[in-house]
């Protein structure tokens, strides 16, 4: 089954004292209720990183399946995969 979600990238934003996750075009994805708790920013970053993390996991799974069937990816393809995973992690940790 294919799942769809609002196009990425998503980002953390604030409008009129409302903290939320927004898409690239400004569509609100999720509102952070009870904002400004000690962990609200980390929770919001994790939510905003979800599309990139999903894409990186899907690419990783495809690679694992190809490796299991005896097919090898090029160094460039593997490097791209690792960079995507690193970027998703960095976004989730607030380092991007």
N, C-alpha and C positions, 0 to 999 in steps of 0.2 A: 504494500500500500504506500502511495506517495503522499507525504504531508506537505502542505504549503504554509508559508508564513510570510509576513510582510518583508519586502526586500530589505536587505542589509546594505550598508552598515547601520547599526543602531548606535545611539549615543545617549549619554546622560545629559539631561537639561533641566532647566528651571524656568517656569513662567508664572508670574504673579503668585509667588510663594508656594508653588506647586512643583514638587520634584517628580520627574517622570522619565521614562525611556522613550525616545523619539526615533523615527526612521530618518533616512537621509532627506526625504522630502518634507519632514516636519510632522508626519502623522504620529499621534501618540500611540505607543505600544502598550505601556503599562505605567500606572501611577504608583509611586512609592508611598504607601499608606504609613502612617505613623513615622513619617520622615524625621530625620535629624536625631535618630537614636544612634548610639555609638557605632553600629554596624551598617547603617543605611547606605553609605557610599559604597562599601564593599559588595553588599547585596545588589545594588544597582549596576555596578561594573560587571558583575557576573551575569546578570540578566542581559545587559547590552552586548556581552561577548558571545551569547548563545548561538547566533547564526554562524559566526566564524568557527566556533567550536564544533558545531554540527557538521559543517563542511569539512573540517580537518579530520574528524572521526570517520566520515564517509570515505574520504580519500585514503585514510589509513586502512580501513577495512578492505577497500578495493586492492590496495597493495598487498595486504596479507593474503587475500584470496589468490592473487596472481602468483605470489611467491609459492604458495602451497600447490599450485598447479604446475610449477616448474618454470614459470615465466619470470624473467628478471627485468626490473626497471633500470633505466639508465641512471648514471650518477646525477644528471640534471633533474630528472623526474623525482628521484629520492630527495635531493636537496630542496626542490620546490615543496614537496610534501612536508619535510621537517620545518621549513621556514613558515609554512602555513600554520602548523601546530604551535610553533614558538610565538607567532604573532597573536594567535587566539589566546594563549596562556598569558602573554604580556598584557593584552587588553583586559582580560578578566582580573588581573592583578593590579590594574591601574598604572602600568608601566609603558603604555603606548600613547 
